[in-house]
Every structure is written in structure tokens, then in C-alpha cells.
């Protein structure tokens, strides 16, 4: 499995500048690794208004259980929402906060 190097802030900045991709090969590996975090730390976006609104959510640890929606974390900009999910996943995997 791809090991994340927390010092590779160049990859963080690449994602921040273009959250929708396309990504470099190294950033692709990083993003895929972040998507495979433990279920209790797996953050996702839920489209709550088609093409206009996204809400941060957390996957349940038990299959079939409801998502945990963060009603106070609603976005009308998909890139900003994607950046927030990236930040949350980064923190969950590395233990480091990103600004």
C-alpha cells in the first residue's frame, strides 16, 4: 500500500490547486490511499441539492447503518467541499492538520 509522506506538501498544494484533477501519478496514489482510510475515519461528500449543494458526511462503521451528516458543513462550491474532505482524510491518516 502507498505510504503517505506528510512532508510532501507539494502534493497537497497540487490537489488544492486542482481538486477535480487530472492528477499527477504521485497525487493519484495519494488520493487513492486517502480514500481507503478506516471506515470510522472515512469522510465523504453527499450531494444534498443536485449540482448545487454538498454536505460533509462520515461513513458508518457497520454496513447498512446511516451516514453521519454534518449539517453545519454544507458547501455550494464542489472544489471547496473536495478540499475539505481531502483535509479531513489527511488529518485522519497522518495526524497532521492542514490549513
C-alpha positions, 0 to 999 in steps of 0.5 A: 500500500502507498505510504503517505509522506506528510512532508510532501506538501507539494502534493497537497498544494497540487490537489488544492490547486486542482481538486477535480484533477487530472492528477499527477501519478504521485497525487493519484496514489495519494488520493487513492490511499486517502480514500481507503482510510478506516471506515470510522475515519472515512469522510465523504461528500453527499450531494444534498441539492443536485449540482448545487449543494454538498454536505460533509458526511462520515461513513458508518462503521457497520454496513447498512447503518446511516451516514453521519451528516454534518449539517453545519458543513454544507458547501455550494462550491464542489472544489471547496467541499473536495478540499475539505474532505481531502483535509479531513482524510489527511488529518485522519491518516497522518495526524497532521492538520492542514490549513 
